[in-house]
Amino acid sequence: MTVETRPWALVTGCSSGIGRALVASLRGRGWGVVATARRLDSLADLPPGEDLRLVQLDVTDAASLERAVAACQGLRLVALVNNAGYGQMGPLELLHTDELRAQFETNVIGLQAVTSAFLPLLRAHVGPGEGRIVHVASVLGRLSIPMAGAYNASKHAVVALAETLRLEIGPALAVILVEPGAIRTQFRATLKQAWGDLPARAVGTKYEKVILHYASKREEFASQHGMTAEACAEKIAKAMLSAHPPRRLVVGGDSFWAQVAHRILPAALFEWVLRRSYGLGG
Ligand SMILES: NC(=O)c1ccc[n+]([C@@H]2O[C@H](COP(=O)([O-])OP(=O)(O)OC[C@H]3O[C@@H](n4cnc5c(N)ncnc54)[C@H](OP(=O)(O)O)[C@@H]3O)[C@@H](O)[C@H]2O)c1
């Protein structure tokens, strides 16, 4: 396939994790990939080829987004994967307004800005039933856990954006909402950076002990039970290439069973289990 005829997908957040793995999964299936990241040097080790473009893109930076759209002119771009995101953890009571705002800037507003900016290019190239817009949400877009209010809220918003977009844009572009459980990526290392001085803020509050145990417990769960980024990316790529792409892609047994439990258990019991498992009392 030439550069002109090959279908291309743009993926945000390819420096690590699911985005990085998806670059290989899509290229392996004959697609061209516009791999984007905040820092271009974080993409330098990707195997070069005619089927790869490296583009700088910070989803919170309008100028960077404008340059990324310009860099994709001339490619037959038929898919967009909104993967970039991070977790701002911490109890809502101790969260700074700026932390909540920053979480939404990246996970929600950035995601929608990228989608709106690339829609004209996608529309110009997609054949019938060919277009794909993928929003990487989370199981935490469907239910909420303690200590993750900002992240829960951002991913619930991503679910709403995907569902609204699907209603508005019509069948030429399928919208796929990805709902992963724990995936082994840089996500947990990044969330520890994002919470800054939170442990100090929690000293003397009811959250002090909870926070101390939170990161290590989540880390432990992910490393013992989490899916690899490669396995997650394969599922996303398969869904993207399906002739009948799913509206929702629940990735991981933990995501599936947590959603089942959320649906069938009485709310009081579901909340009791969560509070106890996070050391917040029964
Ligand atoms: N890992 C999980 O357990 C899990 C579960 C459910 C959902 N998810 C979701 O999956 C997606 C990918 O996360 P991951 O697990 O692969 O974590 P990751 O390894 O930390 O990757 C996150 C990617 O997002 C990028 N990013 C962050 N802020 C950005 C911005 N403003 N502009 C552009 N890129 C930005 C990061 O780039 P930098 O290197 O520049 O920071 C990185 O490439 C996220 O949306 C996350 O919420 C993850």
The ligand as an SDF file (V2000), in Angstrom:
LIG
                    3D

 48 52  0  0  0  0  0  0  0  0999 V2000
   -3.5170    1.6650   33.0420 N   0  0  0  0  0  0  0  0  0  0  0  0
   -4.7430    1.4630   33.5000 C   0  0  0  0  0  0  0  0  0  0  0  0
   -4.9550    0.6850   34.4540 O   0  0  0  0  0  0  0  0  0  0  0  0
   -5.9000    2.1680   32.8460 C   0  0  0  0  0  0  0  0  0  0  0  0
   -7.1960    1.7240   33.1570 C   0  0  0  0  0  0  0  0  0  0  0  0
   -8.2840    2.3560   32.5720 C   0  0  0  0  0  0  0  0  0  0  0  0
   -8.0870    3.3920   31.6800 C   0  0  0  0  0  0  0  0  0  0  0  0
   -6.8260    3.8090   31.3980 N   0  0  0  0  0  0  0  0  0  0  0  0
   -6.6640    4.9280   30.4600 C   0  0  0  0  0  0  0  0  0  0  0  0
   -5.8310    4.5280   29.3980 O   0  0  0  0  0  0  0  0  0  0  0  0
   -5.2210    5.6780   28.8080 C   0  0  0  0  0  0  0  0  0  0  0  0
   -3.7450    5.4080   28.6050 C   0  0  0  0  0  0  0  0  0  0  0  0
   -3.1280    5.2800   29.8670 O   0  0  0  0  0  0  0  0  0  0  0  0
   -1.9730    4.2040   30.1620 P   0  0  0  0  0  0  0  0  0  0  0  0
   -2.5210    3.2450   31.1450 O   0  0  0  0  0  0  0  0  0  0  0  0
   -1.4020    3.7040   28.9060 O   0  0  0  0  0  0  0  0  0  0  0  0
   -0.9510    5.1100   30.9930 O   0  0  0  0  0  0  0  0  0  0  0  0
    0.4710    5.7380   30.5970 P   0  0  0  0  0  0  0  0  0  0  0  0
    1.4380    4.6560   30.2930 O   0  0  0  0  0  0  0  0  0  0  0  0
    0.7620    6.6670   31.7190 O   0  0  0  0  0  0  0  0  0  0  0  0
    0.1730    6.5430   29.2640 O   0  0  0  0  0  0  0  0  0  0  0  0
   -0.5510    7.7550   29.2660 C   0  0  0  0  0  0  0  0  0  0  0  0
   -0.1850    8.5380   28.0360 C   0  0  0  0  0  0  0  0  0  0  0  0
   -0.9500    9.7630   28.0270 O   0  0  0  0  0  0  0  0  0  0  0  0
   -0.0500   10.8200   27.7340 C   0  0  0  0  0  0  0  0  0  0  0  0
   -0.5170   12.1400   28.1630 N   0  0  0  0  0  0  0  0  0  0  0  0
   -0.7890   12.5850   29.4170 C   0  0  0  0  0  0  0  0  0  0  0  0
   -1.1440   13.8740   29.3690 N   0  0  0  0  0  0  0  0  0  0  0  0
   -1.0840   14.2630   28.0590 C   0  0  0  0  0  0  0  0  0  0  0  0
   -1.3280   15.4610   27.3650 C   0  0  0  0  0  0  0  0  0  0  0  0
   -1.6990   16.5860   27.9880 N   0  0  0  0  0  0  0  0  0  0  0  0
   -1.1830   15.4690   26.0100 N   0  0  0  0  0  0  0  0  0  0  0  0
   -0.8000   14.3710   25.3510 C   0  0  0  0  0  0  0  0  0  0  0  0
   -0.5130   13.2070   25.9550 N   0  0  0  0  0  0  0  0  0  0  0  0
   -0.6770   13.1520   27.2930 C   0  0  0  0  0  0  0  0  0  0  0  0
    1.2400   10.4160   28.4300 C   0  0  0  0  0  0  0  0  0  0  0  0
    2.3120   11.1870   27.8990 O   0  0  0  0  0  0  0  0  0  0  0  0
    3.5740   11.6950   28.7640 P   0  0  0  0  0  0  0  0  0  0  0  0
    4.5810   10.5870   28.6870 O   0  0  0  0  0  0  0  0  0  0  0  0
    4.0070   12.9320   28.0740 O   0  0  0  0  0  0  0  0  0  0  0  0
    3.0700   11.9410   30.1640 O   0  0  0  0  0  0  0  0  0  0  0  0
    1.2930    8.9440   28.0130 C   0  0  0  0  0  0  0  0  0  0  0  0
    1.7610    8.8050   26.6990 O   0  0  0  0  0  0  0  0  0  0  0  0
   -5.5290    6.8400   29.7500 C   0  0  0  0  0  0  0  0  0  0  0  0
   -6.5940    7.6150   29.2060 O   0  0  0  0  0  0  0  0  0  0  0  0
   -5.9780    6.1530   31.0340 C   0  0  0  0  0  0  0  0  0  0  0  0
   -6.8540    6.9520   31.7810 O   0  0  0  0  0  0  0  0  0  0  0  0
   -5.7260    3.2130   31.9540 C   0  0  0  0  0  0  0  0  0  0  0  0
  1  2  1  0
  2  3  2  0
  2  4  1  0
  4  5  1  0
  4 48  2  0
  5  6  2  0
  6  7  1  0
  7  8  2  0
  8  9  1  0
  8 48  1  0
  9 10  1  0
  9 46  1  0
 10 11  1  0
 11 12  1  0
 11 44  1  0
 12 13  1  0
 13 14  1  0
 14 15  2  0
 14 16  1  0
 14 17  1  0
 17 18  1  0
 18 19  2  0
 18 20  1  0
 18 21  1  0
 21 22  1  0
 22 23  1  0
 23 24  1  0
 23 42  1  0
 24 25  1  0
 25 26  1  0
 25 36  1  0
 26 27  1  0
 26 35  1  0
 27 28  2  0
 28 29  1  0
 29 30  1  0
 29 35  2  0
 30 31  1  0
 30 32  2  0
 32 33  1  0
 33 34  2  0
 34 35  1  0
 36 37  1  0
 36 42  1  0
 37 38  1  0
 38 39  2  0
 38 40  1  0
 38 41  1  0
 42 43  1  0
 44 45  1  0
 44 46  1  0
 46 47  1  0
M  CHG  2   8   1  16  -1
M  END
$$$$
